[in-house]
Amino acid sequence: MEENLSVFQSLDVPEVRRLLKEAAGVVIPRYILPSRYETIIKLAKHWFPHLRAKHVYEGKTRQIMLFRELSIRHPESLLFEGCAELLRYFNDEGMHWEYPLVLKGDLGGGGSAVFPIYCREDVSRHIGKIPSDQPMLLQRWVEHGGRDLRVVTYGQDLAVSYFRVGGGQFYNNVCRGGRMDHDGWPEQQAKGIEASQALCRRARIDIAGFDLMFPDEGEPVFVEINFNFGRKGLGGLAGHRKYELEAVRKWRERRLRELSSE
């Protein structure tokens, strides 16, 4: 038997709490307040998708901390609490890395808060485009060959990948003119999917988009996790919804198999 609860249903109602506690599994909407999510998972035994990572690792600086914690290959990065700290570092320490560098604001999609830094003056030119109280980071440039890989994971078993090719410009984002290539470099796509799914298992992430680069023959470089990702490469909103429903179906079937063996 299945029960559908309104997203606005009070979680203080005894009957609702009983349903959540006794359910074999609970499917949770991806867009939910962290406090409501935490209340649900305290009651439920099993649920999908896991969203704590989305709430904890929002923003590029926290994602770098996650990569460091898990020893995941990522661009070498310096993290700053805001504009003043970054400028103070430049003035007091100077920059020990060679140019070019990459300056990033903590939030913002589509490359809106990402800027190439070819000289010291570029820092002053671009830093004002990032909110001064927002965390920022400087990263060493990764030679990516004008393309990066987007991998979108849907649960344990399903992933979609495609390269975003920038045509020689700094930005590869599709919204900035990059083109999508679903078929190119298949070995790197397979490698990127495997690495992304391994990260998902370790960080308990079910649905997310990962940006990866391949500067050499080693492990891919994780650049960013996108918990709110573009849909164009997935076949639009309809394609994304299809993959999302398929992930729910696979999770539900797995949960029912587990129940039958208990």
N, C-alpha and C positions, 0 to 999 in steps of 0.2 A: 504494500500500500504506500502511495506517495501523498505527501501533504505539501501544499503550496502556501507559503506565508508571505504576506505583503512586506515589502522592503521597509514599510513604516510601522510594522507590527511592534508593539511594545514587548520588550524582552523580560519585563517584570511580571507578566501574567503567568501564574503557576502552570496552566495547561500548555503554554508555549514552551516554557522551560522543560516540562516533562517530555514534550515531543523532541526537543533538541537532544536531551540526555539519552533518550531511548532509540533515536534514529540510527539505522545502520550506517548512514552517511548523510552529510549535509552539503548541498551545493550553494556556495556563497556568491553573491554578485561581486564583480571585481571593483566596482566603484562603491565603496562603503567607508564610513568613518572608522578610523583606527580603533576608537573606543568601543564601537559596536562590534567590530570584528573580534576584538579581544574577549568581549562578553560571550559571543557565540562559541569560540573555540574552547573556552573554559567549560562549557556545557557539553559540546559535541565530542564524540569519540573519534570520528573520522570526518574530514571535510575536504572540499576542493573548490577553488584553488587556494594554495597557501599564499597569504598576502603580507605576512609580517616583514619580509625582506623589502617589499614595495614601500612600506611605511618607514622602515628603519634606514634604508639606503637610498632615500630620495636625494638627488643631487650628486653632482660629479665628485665632490670631495669625499663624501661618505663612501662612494663606490670605490675610490682609490684605496680607502682604508680597508674595505672588504677584500680587494685584490691582494693587498699586502698581507692581510691576516691569513688568507688561503694560499699564499705564495703563487698567485696567478700572474702570468707574464702580462705586463702592462707598460705604458710609457713611463719613463722615469719622471717623477712629478715633485713639485714643491707646492705645498698647500698654505694658503693664507686666509686669515679670518675676514679680511676686507681690503679695500683699496689702500688704506693708510699703511697697513703692515707690509703689503707688497712693495709699495714705493719706498718705504723705509729700508726694506731688504736691499733694493737696488742701490739706494744711496749709501748704505753702510757697508754692504758686503760686495756689491758689484755682481755681475753675472759671470759665473765660472764655466758655463756651457757655451758652446759655439752656436752662433746663429745659423739658420733660423730656429725659432722656438714657436710654441703655440701658447697663447693666452686664452683661458676659458673662465667664464662665469659659472657659478654653481648650477644655475637653472637656465631653462630656455632650450627649445628644440629647433631642429632644422638648421643648426649651425648659427643661430641668431646671436649666441654669446661666445662664439669661437673665432679667434683672430690670429692670422699669421704674424709673427714678429721677426722682421728681418734686421732690425737694428734697435738700439736703445730708444730712439725717438718714437718708434712704433708703439711702445708701451704707453707713453703719454697720450698718443693719438687715439688709442683704442680703449684705454682703461675707463674713460668717462662714459663709455657705452654700456658699462656694467654697473648696476646699482652699487653704490659705495659701501653699503653695509652687508653686501652679499659675499659669502666666501668665494675665493678665486683660486686658480691654480695656474702654474707655469709648467709646461711639459717639454721634454726634449722632442725634437722633430723625429717622426718615424717615416722612413722612406717606404712608401706604400705603393709606388708605381701607378699613382693616379686612380686607385680604386680601393674600396673597402667592402667587406662582406657583412651583410645584415642576415642574422639568423633569428628567426622568431620561433620560440618553443611553445608548444601547447601540451602541457603535461609530460609524462615520462616517455611517450612513444612517438610523438608527432612533432615535426619541425619543418619549417619552410625557410629556404635560403635563396639569396640572390646577391650578385655583386652590384654595387653602385659605382659607376664609372664616370669620372669627372671630366674627362677629355683634356687633361693637362692643367686645369685650374685647381685652386686650393680646395674648394668645396666639392665633395662628391654627392651631397644631398640631392635627392630627386627634386625637392621643392626649389632647388637652386640651379636646375638645369642638368643634373646628373642623369644618365640613362641607366636603366635596369637591365641586367644580364642574368637570366635564370639558369643558363646552360653553360656559361664559360667557366674554365678552371675547375672542373668537377672534383678533382682530388682535393683541392683546397676547400671546396664547399663541404665535402664529406668530413674533412679534418676539422673545419669550423663547427659543424653540427655536433660532432663527437665532443669537442672541447666545451661547447656551450651546454650540452646536456650533462656533462660531468660537473660543471660549475653549478647547474641547477640542483643536482642531487646533493651537493655539499652545502649549498646556501638555502635549500628548501624553497626554490623558486619554481613555479609551475608555468606561468604565462609571462613572457617578456621578450623584448627584442634586444639582441646583442650586436654591437659593432666591433668587428675584428679586422686587423691588418696582417699582412704577410710580408714582412721586410726581408725574410730569409727562409731557409729550409727548416728552421726550428719551429717551436710551438707558435701558434698564432698569438698576436698581441691583442688583448682585450682593451678596447678604448672606452666603452661606455655601455651601461645597461639602460634600456629604454622601457620603462613600465607603461608609458603611454606612447605608443609608436604609430607611425604612419601606416596606412592600409593599402597604398597604391600597389606595392609589390605583392600583395596578397589577393588581388582581385577585388579591391575596394572593400567597403563595409560588408557586403554580402559574402565575399570570400573569407574575410576574417571571422564572421559569424559562423560560417560553415565549419572552419577549423576549430573554433571554440566549442561548438556543439559536439563535434567529433571527439574532442578531448574529454568532455563531460561523459559522453557515451562510453569511451574506453575506461575511464576511471570507475564509472558505475558498474560495468561488467566485471572489472577486476575486484571491486569490493564485494560483489555478489559471489564470485568464486571463492574469495577468502571466507565469507560467511558459511558457505556450504561445506568447507573443509574444517571448520571449527568444531 
